[in-house]
């Protein structure tokens, strides 16, 4: 068990970073510092810098279902998170034109949760347009061939709002948060046995932060700071955009379930207060290869909507909400995450570097775990390693291979055509 008064440095103020700081503070660690390169929380390039994220527990693997159910319990009851959770339900399916991979993944998810007692009485199958209208009366499109299921035990969280609330809470608990603190390098020492130890970090501004333990929670940017992570983590992005609704339109769509057609994309109810409706395009995503390794692109490079994403977004709207299908798309951009080779997180000591822990590999299913993820990272710190094989460092795996559950082909950013908005 580490000395709780010794300095702990968390590099990255995103989902894993803030959650780690929170759980360390709850466990009476008194010298915790978070370095965040952005000038606000969430930072501009954080995957959590978003108006909403899906909160659901459908997983083919029941291990993650149980973790997500624990997270939903916290979203529903913890006063830090509860104001930002909306259990609107989750309409998950495929369109009539879906490829076989999308249909197969959907069937496996449904089969998994139908066997779990947590969903007893909460799942209804969707086979016809009338079934969809029962679950989501405001969807007035033809929705040709849409099939799937409706889950009442799911919804979404207001992502940026939840992150800002957690930021305020960790500061109240005594955590120091340094904004605008992008690191230039990690600091290492070697003892007389040539064993390397990480002892802190230096920022671009030249400030040095020393620590007994350093925890890297850098999302899609992890490869730039820790090249040894290699191909087990792939920086990958997906596209999203927004539509501005009138107050009347927003009122009509208030409370609709999160609607996700696995071959097209998903959308949420309008954001309360602004009337912005977020729509995301589904697919294999985008990579940004530099010297053979994908790294998160800059904010400027990410500030565009790919043409294929616009096509999917408009198709999704045309089938579900045709009156919105031709509306201007606002703030179209791509959002980066760290995709793991096997979709399992990597939360472990870094081999060959004492005092250094990495928490990465959110693989598009990290944010919902915001209330609880920090416990897992705290455990690695206290136990000096990862006990779960699935979350260990695994540099023998390659995340650049095609996904087993997402349809389409991964595209390199330099080859992506932009939408003409």
Beta strands, then each sheet from edge to edge (+ up, - down):
strand 1: 8-11
strand 2: 32-36
strand 3: 53-55
strand 4: 85-86
strand 5: 90-94
strand 6: 123-126
strand 7: 147-151
strand 8: 155-157
strand 9: 176-179
strand 10: 183-190
strand 11: 196-203
strand 12: 208-210
strand 13: 213-216
strand 14: 233-244
strand 15: 258-261
strand 16: 265-267
strand 17: 276-281
strand 18: 286-287
strand 19: 289-290
strand 20: 293-294
strand 21: 330-340
strand 22: 346-349
strand 23: 356-360
strand 24: 411-412
sheet 1: 9+ 2+ 1+ 13+ 23+ 22-
sheet 2: 3+ 8- 4+
sheet 3: 6+ 7- 5+ 15+ 16- 17+ 14- 21+
sheet 4: 10+ 11- 12+
sheet 5: 18+ 24+
sheet 6: 19+ 20-
end
